[in-house]
Amino acid sequence: MIIPGEAAGALLLLALTDSLSFGTLLVPVWLLMAPGRMRPGRITLYLGTVAVAYFAVGIVLMTGGGLLLKNASGLLDSTPALVIQLLLGAALLTLSFALDTKAARARAAERGAQSGRLRRWRDQAMGENSGSAALMGLAVSAVVVEIASMLPYLAATGIIATQTDGWPSALLVLGLYCLVMIAPALVLTAGRLFARQLVAEPLRRLDAWLTRSARSTTLWIVGILGFLLAVSAVKSLGWIV
């Protein structure tokens, strides 16, 4: 087995959480909503660049972080460390609810409605006369923007680095993780291409919802990570089976 079943389940949940982020879902939906002829090749280029960029970041994280985690595995499994992990998870979960207020959502939605920067990026990247460089630049920019908040990905690379046996297995699991991250956007792209009339209205509603709820989605992702950290700590402490 390349990776233990429990770790694989956690990675799948983290990958699906990462698939709801700014770069892996919000921007692709905006690209799909661009006016004019559908250009699936450009969406695929964007998503492929995102996956490659995340893969490269993952290798960097595992190269440094993996060695640190393996060398400190005994310390991290100690009761004080697990209690700290539990408190951190609980704090992240509480913070995700505390900051997701109606007033904050209203302010975020107003800023999203007033900002035309992303739509200008979309029009430039999807325009008839635009080259691949603009679209790839948009993809890399989206990943860079997310680096400061990629908590699920940081947790996932830690799991991969410590739960796989050697670099070939680690790279394979990391590659699969990155594919799962972009899978929902690929499904939406296929729907837009082959069932345009059926998905046009759902895509429009999803576009509007993501624009309004980008902040809440980020906090939701933080809450999921907090939950996973807390549950892992509780199980390691032997408080639940």
N, C-alpha and C positions, 0 to 999 in steps of 0.2 A: 504494500500500500504506500502510495506516494506521501500521503499526509493522513494523520488520524481522523476518524470520522467526526468527532466532536469539533476538532479544529476546522475541518472542511465546512461544517455547518455554520460555524461562526464567520468564516471567510465569505461564504455565500451571502449571509445577511449583511455583512459589511460592504460587499461589492454592490449589492442591490441598493444599499443606502447611498453609496458613492454615485450610483447611476442617476440619482435624483438631484445632483449638484448643478451649479451654475454652468459649468463647461460641458457636462455630459448630457444634460437634458434641456435646460433653459435656452441656451444658445442654439442647439440643434432645432428646437421647436420654432424659434424665431426665424432660422434659416428656411425651414420648411414653409413658413408663412410668407416668405418673400413674394412680391408680386411677379407675374410673368411665368415663363415656362419652367416647369419642374426640371431640376438638374441634379439627379441622384448621384452622379459622379462627384459633384462638388461636396455634397453632404458626406459621402463616403470618405473623401479626402480629408475633410475636417475631422471626422470621427477617428479615422486612422491616425492622423497626426496627434490627436488627443491621447489615444491609446499608447502610441510610441513614446510621447512625452511622459506620460505617467509611468510607463515601463522603465524609462531611463531614471526618473526620480526614485522609483522603487529600488533599482539596483544601488543607487547612491545611499539610500536609507539603510538597505540591508548590509552593505559593505561596512558602514560604520556602526550602525545601531545593532546589527546582528552580532558582531563580535562583543559589543558591550553587554548585550543581553545574555549571551552564552557564558561570558566570564562572570557575570553577576547573578547567574541563575539561582545559586544557593541563597544569596541575600534576598532576591526577589520572592523566594518561596517561604521566607521566614514569616512568622506571625505578625510582627510589627509592620512589615512591608505590605502584607495582605490587608491589614486593617487600614493602612494609608490608602491602598487601592480602593477599598470599599468606601472610604470617606470621600475620595476623589470622584468615584462614580456617582455617589449620592449627591455630591455638590453639583456635578454637571447636569444630572437629571433635574434637580431642583431649579438650577439656573435657567434651564430651557423653558420651564413653565413660568418662572418669575418674570422673565423678560418678554414673554410673548403676550403682551397686553393689547387690548383693543386700540388704545391710543398709539402704541408703537406700530401696530399693523397699519393704522390709518396714515401715519406719517410716512411709512415706507411705501405705501401704495401711491401717495401723492407725489413722492420723489420719483417713483418709477414712471408715473404718467407724464411728468414734466421733462424727464430726461430722454433725449433723442439720440444719445451717443451710440447705444447698441444697435439701434435701427440704422444709423448711418454706417456702422461697421457692416451690418448685414447687407445693405444695398451695395456697398463697395465690393464685398466679398462675392456676392451672387450676381453681380452685374455681367452683362454679356461681354464687356470688354476687359473684365478684370482677369488677372493672372492667378496662378495657383499660389504664388507667394503671399498674396493678401489673405487668402483663406487659411493657409498654414500659419501665418503670423497671428491671425485671430485665434486659432486653436492653441498655439503656444502661450499667447497672452492670457487666455482663459485659465490654463493650467497654472501659470505664474500667479494670477490673482488668487487662486484657490490654495496656494502653498501654505499660507498662514493659517488656514482653517481646515486643512486636510487631516483632521483627527482620526476619522475612520481608516483612512489609508495608512496613516502612521501605525495604528494598531494592527492593521492587516499585515504590513511588512514585518512587524515584530513577530507575529504568529508564524509567518512563512519562514523567517530566518531561524526560528527556534524549533519548529515542528517538522521541517523537511530534512532529508538526509543528503546533504551535498548540494552544490550549485546547480547541477542539471535539473534536479527535482524542484529546487527553489525557483529557477527561471521558468520552468514549465508551469508551476502553480501561479506565479506572478503574471505570466502571459494570459492564462485562463481568467484570472481575476480581472485584468484589464479588458478582456473581451466581454465579460459579464457587465462591466461598467457601461459599455457603450451599446449593449444589446437592446435595451428599451428604445433608444433613439433609432437604431437600425430597424426595429420592428415598425416604428412610426414612419420611417422613410419608405419602407416597403408598402405600408398601407396608403401613404400619400401617392405612391407611384401606381399601384394596381387597383386601388379602391378609393379614388379621389373623392367621389361624391359622398361616400360613406364616412370618410374621416375628416372632411373639410370642416364641418361644424364642430366636432369634438376637438380638433386641433386648435380652432379659433378660441374655444372656451379654455382649453389648456394653456394656450398662450396668454390669455388675459389673467387666468388664475396664477400662473407662475410669475407674471409681472407683479401682481399684487402681493403675492405670498412668498417672494424670494427670501425675505428675512425670516419668516416663520419656518420655512423649510430648513434653513440653516440651523435654527434653534432645535428643530425636531431631530435633525441629524446628531446634534450635540447630545440631546436627550437619549437617543438610542445608544450612542457610545457609552454614556454614563451608566445606562442600564446593563449593558454587556460587561463593563468593568466591575460593577457591583455584584452581579450574579456570579461571575468568575471568581471573585474574591470570596464570596460566601461559600461556594462549593469547595474551594481550596482550603478554607478554614474548617471544613467538615460540618458546617452548620446545617447543610441540606445534602441529600444524597443525589 
